Amino acid sequence: MILTIKLQIKLKCLGTSAIHSINLFQRHRYLSADYSENCTVQMADKKKALFICLGNICRSPIAEAVFLKTIREAGVADQWEVDSAAIGGWHVGNLPDHRALATMKKHELPYENRARQITKNDFNHYDYIFGMDQENMSDLKSRAPKGSKAKQLFLGDYDTDAPGKIIRDPYYDQGSEGFEQCYVQCVRCCKGFLEKVERGEL
């Protein structure tokens, strides 16, 4: 059972103190960057991205980890909040598939989060929610509350080499090759998406 705790965080930005009351899941997943005494971006100003796949143990954790690395390398990690979640609840509380973890470790992508299922609140909390294939997109559309703010985006549309290509689910593969392919696609897609955001196109 996921417990919600109340955390009071005191921010000192540009010499001004601000108190933010933040609901955090016990798994500590709603913050993508550390707060510091010299932070320049308050949480309310952060752009928020959520990556979705069927079970949150294969594709979406890889996409989350890749995007976190992408924004860190671009020097904009303090401007973003990033997470991932599942369409279904089969694997809630579990770590990613061991092949996904091995792929992330291979590419020096630290990851300790556990699977969770998307909630209605996510559609108003996040600015961008990404699906990996058309089934994900259909599920997101059917679950989104009317008037919710999140843009539902197909991650493959931002592939700089093959736009529009789905990110295939490698769960039933025998080995790890499909996970490596997922990683490579996510690198291209995350880079392409961030470039569009930085150009003001999204």
C-alpha positions in Angstrom: 0.0 0.0 0.0 1.4 3.4 -1.0 1.3 5.8 1.8 1.1 9.6 1.3 3.2 11.8 3.6 3.2 15.5 4.1 6.6 17.1 3.6 7.3 20.7 4.3 10.1 22.0 2.2 11.6 25.4 2.8 13.1 27.0 -0.3 15.4 30.0 -0.3 15.5 31.4 -3.8 17.1 34.7 -4.7 17.1 35.6 -1.0 13.3 34.9 -0.6 12.0 32.1 1.6 9.1 30.0 0.4 7.3 27.2 2.1 5.9 24.5 -0.2 3.6 21.7 1.1 4.2 18.7 -1.2 2.4 15.3 -1.2 5.1 12.7 -1.7 4.6 9.0 -2.3 6.7 6.8 0.0 8.8 5.8 -3.0 10.0 9.5 -3.3 9.2 9.9 -7.0 7.7 13.3 -7.5 11.0 15.2 -7.5 13.5 14.9 -10.3 16.2 17.3 -9.0 17.5 18.1 -5.5 16.4 21.3 -3.9 19.3 23.5 -2.7 19.8 26.8 -0.9 20.6 28.5 -4.2 17.8 27.0 -6.3 16.4 29.3 -9.0 13.4 27.4 -10.1 10.4 26.8 -7.8 8.4 23.6 -8.1 5.4 25.5 -9.5 7.6 26.7 -12.4 8.9 23.3 -13.3 7.9 21.5 -16.5 6.6 18.0 -15.7 6.9 14.9 -17.8 5.4 11.4 -17.2 6.4 8.3 -19.2 3.8 5.5 -19.5 3.9 1.9 -20.7 1.8 -1.1 -19.9 3.4 -2.3 -16.7 6.0 0.4 -15.8 8.8 -2.3 -15.6 10.3 -2.2 -19.1 9.9 0.8 -21.5 8.7 3.7 -19.3 11.5 3.3 -16.6 14.1 3.3 -19.4 12.5 6.4 -20.9 12.3 8.1 -17.5 16.0 7.4 -16.8 17.1 8.4 -20.3 15.2 11.7 -20.1 16.7 12.5 -16.7 20.1 12.0 -18.2 19.2 14.1 -21.2 18.1 17.1 -19.1 21.1 16.8 -16.8 23.5 16.8 -19.8 21.6 19.8 -21.2 21.9 21.7 -17.9 18.2 22.0 -17.3 17.5 19.3 -14.8 16.4 21.9 -12.2 13.6 22.9 -14.6 11.9 19.5 -14.8 10.0 17.0 -12.7 10.1 13.5 -14.2 8.4 10.2 -13.4 7.0 7.1 -15.0 3.9 4.9 -14.4 1.8 2.0 -15.7 -1.5 1.6 -17.5 -2.2 -1.5 -15.5 -1.6 -2.5 -11.9 0.0 -5.9 -12.3 3.5 -4.9 -11.2 2.8 -2.1 -8.7 5.5 -1.9 -6.1 8.0 -4.0 -8.2 11.4 -3.0 -9.5 11.8 -2.9 -13.3 12.4 -6.1 -15.2 16.0 -7.4 -14.5 16.8 -6.9 -18.2 15.7 -3.3 -18.1 17.8 -2.7 -15.0 20.8 -4.4 -16.6 20.4 -2.2 -19.7 20.2 1.0 -17.6 23.3 -0.1 -15.5 25.2 -0.7 -18.8 24.5 2.9 -19.8 25.2 4.3 -16.3 21.5 5.3 -15.7 20.9 4.9 -11.9 17.4 3.7 -11.2 15.7 2.7 -7.9 12.0 3.5 -8.4 9.3 1.0 -8.3 6.2 0.6 -10.5 3.1 2.6 -9.9 -0.1 2.9 -11.8 -1.2 6.2 -13.4 -3.9 8.1 -11.5 -6.5 10.7 -12.6 -4.5 13.3 -10.7 -1.5 12.7 -13.0 -3.5 14.2 -15.9 -3.6 17.6 -14.2 -0.2 17.4 -12.4 1.9 16.7 -15.5 2.3 18.9 -18.6 3.3 16.0 -20.8 2.3 12.3 -20.6 4.0 10.0 -23.1 2.8 6.7 -24.4 5.0 4.1 -26.1 2.6 2.7 -28.7 -0.9 3.2 -30.0 -2.5 1.0 -27.3 -1.0 3.2 -24.7 -2.3 6.3 -26.4 -5.8 4.9 -26.6 -5.7 3.9 -22.9 -4.5 7.4 -22.0 -7.2 9.1 -24.0 -9.9 6.9 -22.3 -8.6 7.6 -18.8 -8.0 11.3 -19.1 -10.5 13.4 -17.1 -12.4 15.9 -19.2 -10.5 19.2 -19.4 -7.3 17.9 -17.9 -4.2 19.9 -18.8 -1.6 17.2 -19.7 -0.7 16.9 -23.4 -0.8 13.2 -24.3 2.1 12.6 -26.6 3.4 9.6 -28.6 7.1 9.4 -27.7 8.0 7.9 -31.0 6.9 11.1 -32.8 10.1 12.7 -31.4 12.5 10.1 -32.8 15.1 12.1 -34.7 15.8 9.1 -37.0 12.5 7.4 -37.4 9.6 9.6 -36.3 6.4 7.8 -35.6 7.9 4.5 -34.8 6.5 2.7 -31.8 8.7 1.7 -28.9 8.1 -2.0 -28.9 7.5 -3.9 -25.6 10.4 -6.3 -25.1 8.9 -8.0 -22.1 8.3 -11.3 -23.8 11.7 -11.4 -25.5 14.1 -14.2 -24.5 17.1 -11.9 -24.1 18.0 -8.3 -23.6 18.4 -7.1 -27.2 14.9 -5.6 -27.2 15.7 -3.6 -24.1 18.8 -2.2 -25.8 16.8 -1.2 -28.8 14.3 0.5 -26.5 17.2 2.4 -24.8 18.5 3.6 -28.2 15.1 4.7 -29.4 14.5 6.6 -26.1 17.8 8.4 -26.4 16.8 9.7 -29.8 13.2 10.5 -28.8 14.1 12.3 -25.5 16.7 14.4 -27.3 14.2 15.3 -30.1 11.5 16.2 -27.6 13.8 18.4 -25.4 15.0 20.2 -28.5 11.4 21.0 -29.5 10.7 22.3 -26.0 13.8 24.4 -25.9 12.8 25.9 -29.2 9.4 26.8 -27.8 7.6 24.4 -30.2 5.8 22.6 -27.3 
